[in-house]
Amino acid sequence: MIKWNNIEMFFQSQKQDLWKSKLKAGAIFILIGYLIFILKELIIGLISLIFITIGSYLLTSAFLIWKERN
């Protein structure tokens, strides 16, 4: 795991293993961003599914009431 004791170590080019630290940090940020994007899409999909289900139920019940009275 990355130790965040000194954030300046990522911006200094004196260490030999600096690229590994930057690679790990970059990969972690990309994965977190991708995870947030996927979760956002799932949440929006679930909310839209709820609204579509409610709308279908209301249209069906309105049609049945109309059919009974005519």
Distance bins in CASP14 RR format, pairs under 12 A and 6 or more apart:
PFRMAT RR
TARGET T0000
AUTHOR 0000-0000-0000
RMODE 2
METHOD distances of the structure
MODEL  1
1 21 0 0 0 0 0 1 0 0 0 0 0
1 24 0 0 0 0 1 0 0 0 0 0 0
1 25 0 0 0 0 0 1 0 0 0 0 0
1 28 0 0 0 0 1 0 0 0 0 0 0
2 9 0 0 0 0 1 0 0 0 0 0 0
2 10 0 0 0 0 1 0 0 0 0 0 0
2 17 0 0 0 0 0 1 0 0 0 0 0
2 20 0 0 0 0 1 0 0 0 0 0 0
2 21 1 0 0 1 0 0 0 0 0 0 0
2 22 0 0 0 0 0 1 0 0 0 0 0
2 23 0 0 0 0 0 1 0 0 0 0 0
2 24 1 0 1 0 0 0 0 0 0 0 0
2 25 1 0 0 1 0 0 0 0 0 0 0
2 26 0 0 0 0 0 1 0 0 0 0 0
2 27 0 0 0 0 0 1 0 0 0 0 0
2 28 1 0 0 1 0 0 0 0 0 0 0
2 29 0 0 0 0 0 1 0 0 0 0 0
3 9 0 0 0 0 1 0 0 0 0 0 0
3 10 0 0 0 0 0 1 0 0 0 0 0
3 21 0 0 0 0 1 0 0 0 0 0 0
3 24 0 0 0 0 0 1 0 0 0 0 0
3 25 0 0 0 0 0 1 0 0 0 0 0
4 10 0 0 0 0 1 0 0 0 0 0 0
4 21 0 0 0 0 0 1 0 0 0 0 0
4 24 0 0 0 0 0 1 0 0 0 0 0
4 25 0 0 0 0 1 0 0 0 0 0 0
4 28 0 0 0 0 0 1 0 0 0 0 0
5 21 0 0 0 0 0 1 0 0 0 0 0
6 12 0 0 0 0 1 0 0 0 0 0 0
6 15 0 0 0 0 0 1 0 0 0 0 0
6 21 0 0 0 0 0 1 0 0 0 0 0
7 21 0 0 0 0 0 1 0 0 0 0 0
7 25 0 0 0 0 0 1 0 0 0 0 0
8 14 0 0 0 0 0 1 0 0 0 0 0
8 15 0 0 0 0 0 1 0 0 0 0 0
8 18 0 0 0 0 0 1 0 0 0 0 0
8 21 0 0 0 0 0 1 0 0 0 0 0
9 15 1 0 0 1 0 0 0 0 0 0 0
9 17 0 0 0 0 0 1 0 0 0 0 0
9 18 1 0 0 1 0 0 0 0 0 0 0
9 20 0 0 0 0 0 1 0 0 0 0 0
9 21 1 0 0 1 0 0 0 0 0 0 0
9 22 0 0 0 0 1 0 0 0 0 0 0
9 25 0 0 0 0 0 1 0 0 0 0 0
10 17 0 0 0 0 0 1 0 0 0 0 0
10 18 1 0 0 1 0 0 0 0 0 0 0
10 19 0 0 0 0 0 1 0 0 0 0 0
10 20 0 0 0 0 0 1 0 0 0 0 0
10 21 1 0 0 1 0 0 0 0 0 0 0
10 22 1 0 1 0 0 0 0 0 0 0 0
10 23 0 0 0 0 0 1 0 0 0 0 0
10 24 0 0 0 0 0 1 0 0 0 0 0
10 25 1 0 0 1 0 0 0 0 0 0 0
10 26 0 0 0 0 1 0 0 0 0 0 0
10 29 0 0 0 0 0 1 0 0 0 0 0
11 18 0 0 0 0 1 0 0 0 0 0 0
11 21 0 0 0 0 0 1 0 0 0 0 0
11 22 0 0 0 0 1 0 0 0 0 0 0
11 25 0 0 0 0 0 1 0 0 0 0 0
12 18 1 0 0 1 0 0 0 0 0 0 0
12 19 0 0 0 0 0 1 0 0 0 0 0
12 21 0 0 0 0 0 1 0 0 0 0 0
12 22 0 0 0 0 0 1 0 0 0 0 0
13 19 0 0 0 0 1 0 0 0 0 0 0
13 21 0 0 0 0 0 1 0 0 0 0 0
13 22 0 0 0 0 1 0 0 0 0 0 0
15 21 0 0 0 0 1 0 0 0 0 0 0
15 22 0 0 0 0 0 1 0 0 0 0 0
17 23 0 0 0 0 1 0 0 0 0 0 0
17 24 0 0 0 0 0 1 0 0 0 0 0
18 24 0 0 0 0 0 1 0 0 0 0 0
18 25 0 0 0 0 0 1 0 0 0 0 0
19 25 0 0 0 0 0 1 0 0 0 0 0
19 26 0 0 0 0 0 1 0 0 0 0 0
20 26 0 0 0 0 0 1 0 0 0 0 0
20 27 0 0 0 0 0 1 0 0 0 0 0
21 27 0 0 0 0 0 1 0 0 0 0 0
21 28 0 0 0 0 0 1 0 0 0 0 0
22 28 0 0 0 0 0 1 0 0 0 0 0
22 29 0 0 0 0 0 1 0 0 0 0 0
23 29 0 0 0 0 0 1 0 0 0 0 0
23 30 0 0 0 0 0 1 0 0 0 0 0
24 30 0 0 0 0 0 1 0 0 0 0 0
24 31 0 0 0 0 0 1 0 0 0 0 0
25 31 0 0 0 0 0 1 0 0 0 0 0
25 32 0 0 0 0 0 1 0 0 0 0 0
26 32 0 0 0 0 1 0 0 0 0 0 0
26 33 0 0 0 0 0 1 0 0 0 0 0
26 34 0 0 0 0 0 1 0 0 0 0 0
27 33 0 0 0 0 0 1 0 0 0 0 0
27 34 0 0 0 0 0 1 0 0 0 0 0
28 34 0 0 0 0 0 1 0 0 0 0 0
28 35 0 0 0 0 0 1 0 0 0 0 0
29 35 0 0 0 0 0 1 0 0 0 0 0
29 36 0 0 0 0 0 1 0 0 0 0 0
30 36 0 0 0 0 0 1 0 0 0 0 0
30 37 0 0 0 0 0 1 0 0 0 0 0
31 37 0 0 0 0 0 1 0 0 0 0 0
31 38 0 0 0 0 0 1 0 0 0 0 0
32 38 0 0 0 0 0 1 0 0 0 0 0
32 39 0 0 0 0 0 1 0 0 0 0 0
33 39 0 0 0 0 1 0 0 0 0 0 0
33 40 0 0 0 0 1 0 0 0 0 0 0
34 40 0 0 0 0 0 1 0 0 0 0 0
34 41 0 0 0 0 0 1 0 0 0 0 0
35 41 0 0 0 0 0 1 0 0 0 0 0
35 42 0 0 0 0 0 1 0 0 0 0 0
36 42 0 0 0 0 0 1 0 0 0 0 0
36 43 0 0 0 0 0 1 0 0 0 0 0
37 43 0 0 0 0 0 1 0 0 0 0 0
37 44 0 0 0 0 0 1 0 0 0 0 0
38 44 0 0 0 0 0 1 0 0 0 0 0
38 45 0 0 0 0 0 1 0 0 0 0 0
39 45 0 0 0 0 0 1 0 0 0 0 0
39 46 0 0 0 0 0 1 0 0 0 0 0
40 46 0 0 0 0 0 1 0 0 0 0 0
40 47 0 0 0 0 0 1 0 0 0 0 0
41 47 0 0 0 0 0 1 0 0 0 0 0
41 48 0 0 0 0 0 1 0 0 0 0 0
42 48 0 0 0 0 0 1 0 0 0 0 0
42 49 0 0 0 0 0 1 0 0 0 0 0
43 49 0 0 0 0 0 1 0 0 0 0 0
43 50 0 0 0 0 0 1 0 0 0 0 0
44 50 0 0 0 0 0 1 0 0 0 0 0
44 51 0 0 0 0 0 1 0 0 0 0 0
45 51 0 0 0 0 1 0 0 0 0 0 0
45 52 0 0 0 0 1 0 0 0 0 0 0
45 53 0 0 0 0 0 1 0 0 0 0 0
46 52 0 0 0 0 0 1 0 0 0 0 0
46 53 0 0 0 0 0 1 0 0 0 0 0
47 53 0 0 0 0 0 1 0 0 0 0 0
47 54 0 0 0 0 0 1 0 0 0 0 0
48 54 0 0 0 0 0 1 0 0 0 0 0
48 55 0 0 0 0 0 1 0 0 0 0 0
49 55 0 0 0 0 0 1 0 0 0 0 0
49 56 0 0 0 0 0 1 0 0 0 0 0
50 56 0 0 0 0 0 1 0 0 0 0 0
50 57 0 0 0 0 0 1 0 0 0 0 0
51 57 0 0 0 0 0 1 0 0 0 0 0
51 58 0 0 0 0 0 1 0 0 0 0 0
52 58 0 0 0 0 0 1 0 0 0 0 0
52 59 0 0 0 0 0 1 0 0 0 0 0
53 59 0 0 0 0 0 1 0 0 0 0 0
53 60 0 0 0 0 0 1 0 0 0 0 0
54 60 0 0 0 0 0 1 0 0 0 0 0
54 61 0 0 0 0 0 1 0 0 0 0 0
55 61 0 0 0 0 1 0 0 0 0 0 0
55 62 0 0 0 0 1 0 0 0 0 0 0
55 63 0 0 0 0 0 1 0 0 0 0 0
56 62 0 0 0 0 0 1 0 0 0 0 0
56 63 0 0 0 0 0 1 0 0 0 0 0
57 63 0 0 0 0 0 1 0 0 0 0 0
57 64 0 0 0 0 0 1 0 0 0 0 0
58 64 0 0 0 0 0 1 0 0 0 0 0
58 65 0 0 0 0 0 1 0 0 0 0 0
59 65 0 0 0 0 0 1 0 0 0 0 0
59 66 0 0 0 0 0 1 0 0 0 0 0
60 66 0 0 0 0 0 1 0 0 0 0 0
60 67 0 0 0 0 0 1 0 0 0 0 0
61 67 0 0 0 0 0 1 0 0 0 0 0
61 68 0 0 0 0 0 1 0 0 0 0 0
62 68 0 0 0 0 0 1 0 0 0 0 0
62 69 0 0 0 0 0 1 0 0 0 0 0
63 69 0 0 0 0 0 1 0 0 0 0 0
63 70 0 0 0 0 0 1 0 0 0 0 0
64 70 0 0 0 0 0 1 0 0 0 0 0
END
